[in-house]
């Protein structure tokens, strides 16, 4: 019986091979997506998926505007903290509330299918929640979930329990990728956040993996005047009790 290896896996194997042989050492900038497309004769979507998975596995690291580099994969004591926004808000002495805008199943677009390792047209779960502090919106959470990792997802009341809380119980992630953009929101986003046309937002893109499966794809949109995103990290080898952490910092 012949086992067919998917194109994206072949690209991953090729890149890992170059790294394992020492052709591409730590901090080496690998070819761009377009260069890999031409060299390997595959689509951009396929290359993007391979690079994204290798990044999630710690083999590569992406630097916005500079490219993709070979990561230092030696084990280190580092933690990525993904906090529950309800706890963050309450921790600052403010009242947390949520408005559920949408909770439904839908068919996966080509982009979502690539993100969640599915086929275009497969069923996915989607929720849209506005998180508020003292009644003021501070975050729009647009989340798409792979039904395989949380089949009862849509049965949860997300005005009481946040999607984060629910998923941490039923399918805690083992790998996370974050990308942050500064954006000018569209009319729908401005209406949900109650902000003016000229106010910028911080958009946090998040991908998570659970037990070897692509689990969720999330867009977290924050008004820049009400929210900050920050990180604390060490320079040099971290001590076991001083792991790096990513944190969300609210504006009071």
C-alpha positions as CSV (number, residue, x, y, z in Angstrom):
1,X,0.0,0.0,0.0
2,X,1.4,3.4,-1.0
3,X,1.0,6.2,1.4
4,X,0.6,9.6,-0.3
5,X,2.5,12.4,1.5
6,X,0.8,15.7,1.3
7,X,2.6,18.5,-0.5
8,X,2.9,20.7,2.6
9,X,4.5,17.8,4.5
10,X,7.0,17.3,1.8
11,X,8.0,21.0,2.1
12,X,8.3,20.6,5.8
13,X,10.5,17.5,5.4
14,X,12.7,19.4,2.8
15,X,13.2,22.4,5.2
16,X,13.9,20.1,8.2
17,X,16.4,18.2,6.1
18,X,18.3,21.4,5.2
19,X,18.3,22.4,8.8
20,X,19.4,18.9,10.1
21,X,22.2,18.7,7.6
22,X,23.5,22.1,8.7
23,X,22.8,23.8,5.4
24,X,20.6,26.3,7.2
25,X,22.1,27.1,10.7
26,X,20.3,28.9,13.5
27,X,19.2,32.5,12.5
28,X,19.7,31.7,8.8
29,X,17.0,33.4,6.7
30,X,15.2,30.8,4.6
31,X,13.9,31.5,1.1
32,X,10.7,33.6,0.9
33,X,7.3,32.0,0.2
34,X,7.5,33.1,-3.5
35,X,11.0,31.7,-3.8
36,X,9.8,28.4,-2.3
37,X,6.8,28.4,-4.6
38,X,9.0,28.7,-7.7
39,X,11.6,26.2,-6.5
40,X,9.2,23.5,-5.4
41,X,6.3,24.1,-7.9
42,X,3.6,24.4,-5.3
43,X,0.9,26.9,-4.4
44,X,1.4,29.8,-2.0
45,X,-1.2,28.4,0.3
46,X,0.7,25.1,0.6
47,X,4.0,26.9,1.3
48,X,2.3,29.1,3.9
49,X,0.9,26.2,5.7
50,X,4.2,24.4,5.9
51,X,6.0,27.5,7.2
52,X,3.2,28.2,9.7
53,X,3.3,24.7,11.1
54,X,7.1,24.7,11.4
55,X,6.8,28.0,13.2
56,X,4.3,26.5,15.6
57,X,6.6,23.6,16.2
58,X,9.5,25.9,17.1
59,X,11.6,25.0,14.0
60,X,11.3,28.5,12.4
61,X,10.6,32.0,13.6
62,X,8.9,34.7,11.7
63,X,10.0,38.4,12.0
64,X,7.5,40.9,10.5
65,X,9.0,42.7,7.6
66,X,12.3,40.7,7.6
67,X,11.4,37.1,6.8
68,X,11.5,33.7,8.2
69,X,14.5,32.4,10.1
70,X,15.8,29.1,11.5
71,X,14.9,29.1,15.2
72,X,17.1,27.9,18.1
73,X,15.3,24.7,18.9
74,X,17.2,23.9,22.0
75,X,14.9,23.3,25.0
76,X,14.5,26.3,27.3
77,X,12.2,27.2,30.3
78,X,9.8,29.5,28.5
79,X,6.0,29.9,28.9
80,X,3.5,31.5,26.7
81,X,0.7,32.8,28.8
82,X,-2.7,33.1,27.2
83,X,-4.9,34.7,29.7
84,X,-8.7,34.8,30.0
85,X,-9.9,38.3,29.3
86,X,-12.6,38.1,31.9
87,X,-10.0,37.4,34.5
88,X,-7.9,40.3,33.3
89,X,-10.8,42.8,33.5
90,X,-11.9,41.6,36.9
91,X,-8.3,41.6,38.1
92,X,-8.3,45.4,37.6
93,X,-11.3,45.8,39.7
94,X,-13.7,46.3,36.8
95,X,-17.0,44.6,35.9
96,X,-16.7,42.1,33.1
97,X,-19.6,41.5,30.6
98,X,-20.0,40.0,27.1
99,X,-22.3,40.4,24.1
100,X,-22.7,37.4,21.9
101,X,-23.1,38.6,18.4
102,X,-22.9,35.2,16.6
103,X,-22.6,31.5,17.4
104,X,-23.1,29.2,14.5
105,X,-21.7,26.6,12.2
106,X,-20.6,27.6,8.7
107,X,-18.6,26.1,5.8
108,X,-14.9,26.7,5.7
109,X,-13.4,29.1,3.2
110,X,-10.2,28.2,1.4
111,X,-8.3,30.4,3.9
112,X,-9.9,28.9,7.0
113,X,-9.5,25.4,5.6
114,X,-5.8,26.0,5.2
115,X,-5.6,27.4,8.7
116,X,-7.4,24.5,10.4
117,X,-6.0,21.6,8.2
118,X,-9.5,21.0,6.7
119,X,-11.0,20.9,3.2
120,X,-12.7,23.9,1.8
121,X,-16.5,23.5,2.5
122,X,-16.0,21.5,5.7
123,X,-18.2,22.5,8.6
124,X,-16.5,24.8,11.2
125,X,-17.8,26.6,14.3
126,X,-17.7,30.3,14.6
127,X,-18.4,32.7,17.4
128,X,-18.2,36.5,17.6
129,X,-18.1,38.0,21.1
130,X,-17.6,41.5,22.3
131,X,-15.9,41.7,25.7
132,X,-16.5,44.7,27.9
133,X,-15.1,46.4,31.0
134,X,-17.6,48.4,33.0
135,X,-19.9,48.2,29.9
136,X,-17.3,49.6,27.5
137,X,-16.1,47.3,24.7
138,X,-12.4,46.4,24.9
139,X,-12.1,43.5,22.6
140,X,-13.9,41.8,19.7
141,X,-13.2,38.1,19.6
142,X,-13.9,36.4,16.2
143,X,-13.0,32.8,16.6
144,X,-13.3,29.8,14.3
145,X,-13.0,26.3,15.9
146,X,-12.2,22.9,14.4
147,X,-15.3,20.8,15.4
148,X,-13.0,17.8,15.9
149,X,-11.4,19.3,19.0
150,X,-14.5,20.7,20.6
151,X,-17.7,19.1,19.2
152,X,-20.0,20.6,21.8
153,X,-18.5,24.2,21.4
154,X,-21.7,25.8,20.2
155,X,-23.7,24.5,23.1
156,X,-21.8,26.8,25.6
157,X,-23.4,30.1,26.8
158,X,-20.6,32.5,25.9
159,X,-22.2,35.4,27.8
160,X,-21.4,33.4,30.9
161,X,-18.3,31.5,30.0
162,X,-15.7,32.9,27.6
163,X,-14.6,30.8,24.6
164,X,-11.1,30.8,26.2
165,X,-12.4,29.2,29.4
166,X,-14.4,26.6,27.6
167,X,-11.6,25.6,25.3
168,X,-9.0,25.5,28.0
169,X,-11.2,22.9,29.7
170,X,-11.9,20.6,26.7
171,X,-8.9,21.2,24.4
172,X,-6.0,23.1,26.0
173,X,-3.5,24.2,23.3
174,X,0.0,22.8,23.1
175,X,1.2,25.4,20.5
176,X,0.3,28.9,19.7
177,X,1.2,31.5,17.1
178,X,0.6,35.2,17.5
179,X,0.9,38.0,14.9
180,X,-0.1,41.6,15.8
181,X,-1.2,44.2,13.2
182,X,-2.1,47.9,13.6
183,X,-5.3,48.5,11.6
184,X,-8.0,51.0,10.8
185,X,-11.3,49.3,11.6
186,X,-14.2,48.9,9.2
187,X,-17.7,50.3,9.9
188,X,-18.9,47.1,11.5
189,X,-15.9,46.9,13.9
190,X,-16.3,50.6,14.8
191,X,-20.0,50.1,15.6
192,X,-19.3,47.1,17.8
193,X,-16.5,48.9,19.7
194,X,-18.2,52.2,19.8
195,X,-15.2,54.1,18.3
196,X,-14.7,56.8,15.7
197,X,-13.5,56.3,12.1
198,X,-10.0,57.7,12.8
199,X,-9.2,55.5,15.8
200,X,-6.7,52.7,15.1
201,X,-7.0,49.2,16.5
202,X,-4.6,46.5,17.5
203,X,-5.5,43.2,15.8
204,X,-4.0,40.0,17.3
205,X,-4.1,37.0,15.0
206,X,-3.9,33.7,16.9
207,X,-3.5,30.1,15.7
208,X,-3.6,27.3,18.2
209,X,-2.9,23.5,18.0
210,X,-4.1,20.8,20.2
211,X,-2.8,17.2,20.3
212,X,-1.3,17.5,16.8
213,X,-4.4,19.1,15.3
214,X,-5.0,22.6,14.1
215,X,-7.6,23.8,16.7
216,X,-8.6,27.4,16.3
217,X,-8.1,30.5,14.3
218,X,-8.9,33.8,16.1
219,X,-8.9,37.5,15.4
220,X,-8.8,39.7,18.6
221,X,-9.5,43.4,17.8
222,X,-8.8,46.0,20.5
223,X,-9.3,49.8,20.4
224,X,-5.8,51.2,20.7
225,X,-7.0,53.9,23.2
226,X,-8.4,51.2,25.6
227,X,-5.9,48.3,25.3
228,X,-2.2,47.5,25.1
229,X,-0.4,44.3,24.2
230,X,2.9,43.7,26.0
231,X,5.5,41.0,26.6
232,X,8.1,40.4,29.3
233,X,11.1,38.3,28.3
234,X,14.8,37.7,29.3
235,X,17.8,38.4,27.2
236,X,20.0,35.3,27.2
237,X,19.3,31.8,28.5
238,X,16.3,32.0,30.9
239,X,16.4,30.6,34.4
240,X,13.9,27.8,35.1
241,X,12.0,30.1,37.5
242,X,12.1,33.2,35.3
243,X,10.3,32.0,32.2
244,X,9.2,34.5,29.5
245,X,5.5,35.3,29.3
246,X,3.2,37.1,26.9
247,X,0.5,39.2,28.6
248,X,-2.3,41.5,27.7
249,X,-2.3,44.8,29.5
250,X,-5.6,46.7,29.7
251,X,-5.9,50.5,29.8
252,X,-7.8,51.8,32.8
